[in-house]
């Protein structure tokens, strides 16, 4: 497999819901179906079930995007990148609030890129430095508030229309 050149790709999104985050066999079956249907890359936001998707990517010689942690070491030839979820940032924030005497029960804490609680892997061997840097630039724009990712379909459509 060579590097993935996004300029040569037309993008079609296909979704598959597993209804489990623990069953790697279901992840593997879903990955097999998606790749056999022509998907080039699978973004597996599936917890442990995603390990089955990674295994299928290896078998099929396809790309997969890891999730939650940097999964590059699991399949260096197949991991395009990983979407990182820095749970430690939430634990530290809640611990700090609790240690300062705040009532932390029943509250949601939302953290994201501007809090360094989300990001992408530094591994980008299967994409050009330019594509990786463009992603990093978008992250910086989110962090500094010049770009707000759309959170609804209507907001997304408005965002795309403004490109």
C-alpha atoms as a printed R data frame, in Angstrom:
    type eleno elety resid chain resno       x       y      z
1   ATOM     1    CA   UNK     A     1   0.000   0.000  0.000
2   ATOM     2    CA   UNK     A     2   1.237   3.473 -0.819
3   ATOM     3    CA   UNK     A     3   0.339   6.755  0.776
4   ATOM     4    CA   UNK     A     4  -3.272   7.786  0.600
5   ATOM     5    CA   UNK     A     5  -3.713  10.849 -1.614
6   ATOM     6    CA   UNK     A     6  -7.002  12.539 -0.666
7   ATOM     7    CA   UNK     A     7  -6.942  14.624 -3.855
8   ATOM     8    CA   UNK     A     8  -7.559  11.467 -5.875
9   ATOM     9    CA   UNK     A     9 -10.461  10.240 -3.789
10  ATOM    10    CA   UNK     A    10 -14.127  10.887 -4.055
11  ATOM    11    CA   UNK     A    11 -15.648  10.426 -0.645
12  ATOM    12    CA   UNK     A    12 -18.701   8.381  0.126
13  ATOM    13    CA   UNK     A    13 -19.659   7.699  3.724
14  ATOM    14    CA   UNK     A    14 -21.124   4.345  4.695
15  ATOM    15    CA   UNK     A    15 -22.129   3.574  8.268
16  ATOM    16    CA   UNK     A    16 -22.393   0.313 10.153
17  ATOM    17    CA   UNK     A    17 -23.612   0.149 13.752
18  ATOM    18    CA   UNK     A    18 -22.425  -2.802 15.823
19  ATOM    19    CA   UNK     A    19 -24.542  -2.252 18.933
20  ATOM    20    CA   UNK     A    20 -21.529  -3.363 20.976
21  ATOM    21    CA   UNK     A    21 -18.197  -1.929 22.031
22  ATOM    22    CA   UNK     A    22 -16.807  -5.255 23.266
23  ATOM    23    CA   UNK     A    23 -17.324  -7.896 20.578
24  ATOM    24    CA   UNK     A    24 -14.253  -7.937 18.311
25  ATOM    25    CA   UNK     A    25 -15.819 -10.694 16.184
26  ATOM    26    CA   UNK     A    26 -18.699  -8.359 15.273
27  ATOM    27    CA   UNK     A    27 -16.139  -5.672 14.468
28  ATOM    28    CA   UNK     A    28 -14.279  -8.073 12.215
29  ATOM    29    CA   UNK     A    29 -17.474  -9.086 10.404
30  ATOM    30    CA   UNK     A    30 -18.482  -5.446  9.932
31  ATOM    31    CA   UNK     A    31 -15.010  -4.592  8.640
32  ATOM    32    CA   UNK     A    32 -15.140  -7.487  6.174
33  ATOM    33    CA   UNK     A    33 -18.494  -6.268  4.872
34  ATOM    34    CA   UNK     A    34 -17.380  -2.645  4.566
35  ATOM    35    CA   UNK     A    35 -14.141  -3.510  2.773
36  ATOM    36    CA   UNK     A    36 -15.841  -6.040  0.470
37  ATOM    37    CA   UNK     A    37 -18.408  -3.356 -0.391
38  ATOM    38    CA   UNK     A    38 -15.529  -1.170 -1.612
39  ATOM    39    CA   UNK     A    39 -14.558   0.971  1.374
40  ATOM    40    CA   UNK     A    40 -10.921   2.058  1.293
41  ATOM    41    CA   UNK     A    41 -10.793   3.366  4.879
42  ATOM    42    CA   UNK     A    42 -12.857   2.438  7.932
43  ATOM    43    CA   UNK     A    43 -13.055   4.775 10.918
44  ATOM    44    CA   UNK     A    44 -13.858   2.342 13.687
45  ATOM    45    CA   UNK     A    45 -15.272   4.218 16.665
46  ATOM    46    CA   UNK     A    46 -16.071   0.883 18.265
47  ATOM    47    CA   UNK     A    47 -13.974   0.382 21.401
48  ATOM    48    CA   UNK     A    48 -12.681  -3.190 21.685
49  ATOM    49    CA   UNK     A    49 -14.922  -4.235 18.791
50  ATOM    50    CA   UNK     A    50 -12.733  -1.980 16.661
51  ATOM    51    CA   UNK     A    51  -9.838  -4.392 17.183
52  ATOM    52    CA   UNK     A    52 -11.718  -6.764 14.895
53  ATOM    53    CA   UNK     A    53 -11.907  -4.038 12.253
54  ATOM    54    CA   UNK     A    54  -8.155  -3.496 12.562
55  ATOM    55    CA   UNK     A    55  -7.566  -7.222 12.088
56  ATOM    56    CA   UNK     A    56  -9.745  -7.162  8.981
57  ATOM    57    CA   UNK     A    57  -7.851  -4.155  7.603
58  ATOM    58    CA   UNK     A    58  -4.638  -6.147  7.961
59  ATOM    59    CA   UNK     A    59  -6.164  -9.165  6.211
60  ATOM    60    CA   UNK     A    60  -7.566  -7.017  3.385
61  ATOM    61    CA   UNK     A    61  -4.545  -4.748  2.982
62  ATOM    62    CA   UNK     A    62  -6.749  -1.703  3.659
63  ATOM    63    CA   UNK     A    63  -6.586   1.368  5.858
64  ATOM    64    CA   UNK     A    64  -8.305   1.875  9.192
65  ATOM    65    CA   UNK     A    65  -8.485   4.841 11.544
66  ATOM    66    CA   UNK     A    66  -7.927   3.992 15.182
67  ATOM    67    CA   UNK     A    67  -9.873   5.529 18.012
68  ATOM    68    CA   UNK     A    68  -9.530   6.523 21.670
69  ATOM    69    CA   UNK     A    69  -5.763   5.934 21.789
70  ATOM    70    CA   UNK     A    70  -2.950   5.778 19.258
71  ATOM    71    CA   UNK     A    71  -3.455   2.337 17.716
72  ATOM    72    CA   UNK     A    72  -0.565   2.638 15.252
73  ATOM    73    CA   UNK     A    73   1.462  -0.093 16.969
74  ATOM    74    CA   UNK     A    74  -1.360  -2.606 16.403
75  ATOM    75    CA   UNK     A    75  -1.095  -2.390 12.611
76  ATOM    76    CA   UNK     A    76   1.604   0.017 11.388
77  ATOM    77    CA   UNK     A    77   0.944  -0.862  7.739
78  ATOM    78    CA   UNK     A    78  -2.784  -0.197  8.032
79  ATOM    79    CA   UNK     A    79  -3.413   2.526 10.599
80  ATOM    80    CA   UNK     A    80  -3.943   5.744  8.669
81  ATOM    81    CA   UNK     A    81  -4.224   7.746 11.899
82  ATOM    82    CA   UNK     A    82  -5.967   7.560 15.247
83  ATOM    83    CA   UNK     A    83  -8.539   9.864 16.797
84  ATOM    84    CA   UNK     A    84  -7.263  10.418 20.314
85  ATOM    85    CA   UNK     A    85  -9.491  10.736 23.360
86  ATOM    86    CA   UNK     A    86  -7.491  11.969 26.340
87  ATOM    87    CA   UNK     A    87  -9.625  10.617 29.182
88  ATOM    88    CA   UNK     A    88  -6.834  11.550 31.605
89  ATOM    89    CA   UNK     A    89  -7.722  15.220 31.051
90  ATOM    90    CA   UNK     A    90 -11.282  14.589 32.286
91  ATOM    91    CA   UNK     A    91 -10.048  12.609 35.294
92  ATOM    92    CA   UNK     A    92  -7.655  15.421 36.223
93  ATOM    93    CA   UNK     A    93 -10.375  18.082 35.799
94  ATOM    94    CA   UNK     A    94 -12.930  16.204 37.923
95  ATOM    95    CA   UNK     A    95 -10.295  15.363 40.553
96  ATOM    96    CA   UNK     A    96  -9.305  19.018 40.753
97  ATOM    97    CA   UNK     A    97 -12.933  20.111 41.161
98  ATOM    98    CA   UNK     A    98 -13.538  17.491 43.856
99  ATOM    99    CA   UNK     A    99 -10.363  18.399 45.736
100 ATOM   100    CA   UNK     A   100 -11.470  22.043 45.742
101 ATOM   101    CA   UNK     A   101 -14.726  21.016 47.395
102 ATOM   102    CA   UNK     A   102 -16.995  21.345 44.375
103 ATOM   103    CA   UNK     A   103 -20.029  19.090 44.171
104 ATOM   104    CA   UNK     A   104 -19.202  17.015 41.097
105 ATOM   105    CA   UNK     A   105 -22.207  14.686 41.148
106 ATOM   106    CA   UNK     A   106 -24.783  14.879 38.373
107 ATOM   107    CA   UNK     A   107 -22.737  17.164 36.115
108 ATOM   108    CA   UNK     A   108 -21.385  16.650 32.645
109 ATOM   109    CA   UNK     A   109 -17.935  17.903 31.840
110 ATOM   110    CA   UNK     A   110 -17.295  18.630 28.182
111 ATOM   111    CA   UNK     A   111 -13.708  18.744 27.024
112 ATOM   112    CA   UNK     A   112 -12.352  18.837 23.504
113 ATOM   113    CA   UNK     A   113  -9.461  19.937 21.363
114 ATOM   114    CA   UNK     A   114  -9.215  23.344 22.983
115 ATOM   115    CA   UNK     A   115  -8.611  21.501 26.271
116 ATOM   116    CA   UNK     A   116  -6.083  19.107 24.680
117 ATOM   117    CA   UNK     A   117  -8.554  16.321 25.450
118 ATOM   118    CA   UNK     A   118  -8.904  15.242 21.804
119 ATOM   119    CA   UNK     A   119  -6.614  15.138 18.820
120 ATOM   120    CA   UNK     A   120  -4.950  12.931 16.229
121 ATOM   121    CA   UNK     A   121  -1.948  10.645 16.321
122 ATOM   122    CA   UNK     A   122   1.464  11.969 15.366
123 ATOM   123    CA   UNK     A   123   1.890   8.888 13.155
124 ATOM   124    CA   UNK     A   124   1.103   9.776  9.560
125 ATOM   125    CA   UNK     A   125   3.303   7.483  7.530
126 ATOM   126    CA   UNK     A   126   0.477   6.748  5.079
127 ATOM   127    CA   UNK     A   127  -0.359  10.365  4.304
128 ATOM   128    CA   UNK     A   128   1.732  13.261  3.127
129 ATOM   129    CA   UNK     A   129   3.235  15.747  5.539
130 ATOM   130    CA   UNK     A   130   1.099  18.412  3.851
131 ATOM   131    CA   UNK     A   131  -2.158  16.584  4.612
132 ATOM   132    CA   UNK     A   132  -1.069  15.931  8.194
133 ATOM   133    CA   UNK     A   133  -0.059  19.570  8.654
134 ATOM   134    CA   UNK     A   134  -3.394  20.722  7.222
135 ATOM   135    CA   UNK     A   135  -5.139  18.608  9.871
136 ATOM   136    CA   UNK     A   136  -2.916  20.095 12.576
137 ATOM   137    CA   UNK     A   137  -3.725  23.590 11.278
138 ATOM   138    CA   UNK     A   138  -7.456  22.816 11.575
139 ATOM   139    CA   UNK     A   139  -6.883  21.624 15.145
140 ATOM   140    CA   UNK     A   140  -5.133  24.907 15.967
141 ATOM   141    CA   UNK     A   141  -8.048  26.857 14.450
142 ATOM   142    CA   UNK     A   142 -10.458  24.899 16.647
143 ATOM   143    CA   UNK     A   143  -8.290  25.549 19.697
144 ATOM   144    CA   UNK     A   144  -8.034  29.292 19.065
145 ATOM   145    CA   UNK     A   145 -11.755  29.599 18.299
146 ATOM   146    CA   UNK     A   146 -11.514  30.637 14.646
147 ATOM   147    CA   UNK     A   147 -13.172  27.384 13.553
148 ATOM   148    CA   UNK     A   148 -16.174  25.812 15.254
149 ATOM   149    CA   UNK     A   149 -16.883  22.261 14.086
150 ATOM   150    CA   UNK     A   150 -20.525  21.819 13.091
151 ATOM   151    CA   UNK     A   151 -22.515  19.748 15.559
152 ATOM   152    CA   UNK     A   152 -25.764  19.221 13.668
153 ATOM   153    CA   UNK     A   153 -26.624  18.277 10.099
154 ATOM   154    CA   UNK     A   154 -27.945  21.784  9.417
155 ATOM   155    CA   UNK     A   155 -24.774  23.359 10.804
156 ATOM   156    CA   UNK     A   156 -22.709  20.972  8.683
157 ATOM   157    CA   UNK     A   157 -24.634  21.845  5.528
158 ATOM   158    CA   UNK     A   158 -24.163  25.554  6.251
159 ATOM   159    CA   UNK     A   159 -20.464  24.965  6.890
160 ATOM   160    CA   UNK     A   160 -19.984  23.057  3.622
161 ATOM   161    CA   UNK     A   161 -21.923  25.656  1.648
162 ATOM   162    CA   UNK     A   162 -19.515  28.300  2.940
163 ATOM   163    CA   UNK     A   163 -16.375  26.490  1.740
